[in-house]
Amino acid sequence: MVKSIFQLGLLLFLAGWGLPGAWAGPVDLNSADAATIARELNGIGSARAQAIVEYREQFGAFTSADDLLNVSGIGPHILEINKTNIVLSRAD
């Protein structure tokens, strides 16, 4: 039984709740819709996800995960916590 808030926090952290990217899944920024992007990447809600899709539609496929920094509302921290879950399919 958990006897303190500290123990509960430690338990959740060790279970993965405290780790950035713990629940994120791989997502292809060049093909995913906004709902998928918002669901799979940490710190990206529906507005940021829609901005990612709109950027892709306006400027073409992402060639690097770092291209996300060109999207309004995406900064270095958001990129860093999601970098391992970003997949980029080839643009044909």
N, C-alpha and C positions, 0 to 999 in steps of 0.2 A: 504494500500500500504506500502511496506517495504521502509523505509526512510534511512537506513544505513546498512553497512556491518554487524555491530554488531546485528542489528535486524534480518537480514537474518540468521546469524549464530545461534542466539537464537531460531529462528523459526525452523530451521533444526534440532537443538539439541532436542527441545521439541517434534518434530515429530518422533524422534527415530534415526535420522541419526548420532547423536553423541554418541550413546550408543553402546559399544562393544556388539556384539551378537544380535543387533537389527534386522538384516536381516538373521541371521543364522537360519537354521532349524534343527530338530533332524536328526541325521545320524547314522546309525549302522556301526561302524568301522569294524565289523566282516563280513559284507556282501556287503557293498557299493563299487561301482567301483570308480576309481580315479576321474572321471568327477563329480560324485555326491558329493564326499568329497570336492573337490575344490569349487563346487558351493554352498554348504551348510555351510561350516565352514569359519569363518573369519580369514584372515591372512594366509590362506593355498591356494596356487596356484597349478597349475598342477604338478610342480616338487615335491613339498612336498606331494601332494596327492598320486602321484605315489610311492613315498618313503614309505608312509604308507601302501599301498597295497603290495609292495614288502616285507616289514617287516613282514606283516601278512602271506604272502605266505611262507616266510623262517622260521619263528619262531612259527607260529600257531596263533590262535585266541587271541585277547586282552582280558585280564581278569579284567583289571581296566583301567580307563581313564588315570591314571598316567603312564601306559605302553607306552603312546605316547612319553614320555620323552626319550625313548630308540631309537626313530626314528631320524635319522640325520636331522637337520634343525628345529626340534620342541623343543622349550624351554618353561620355566615356564609361560611366558606371553601368548604365543599362547594357551597353555593348559588352563590357567585360563579364557581367554575370550570365550572359546568354551565348557568348562566343562558341562554346563547345557544343551548343545545340543548334547552331545555324548551319544549314546545308544550302549550297548553291548549285542548282542544276545548270547545265550549259544552255546558253541562249542559242537557239537555232535560227 
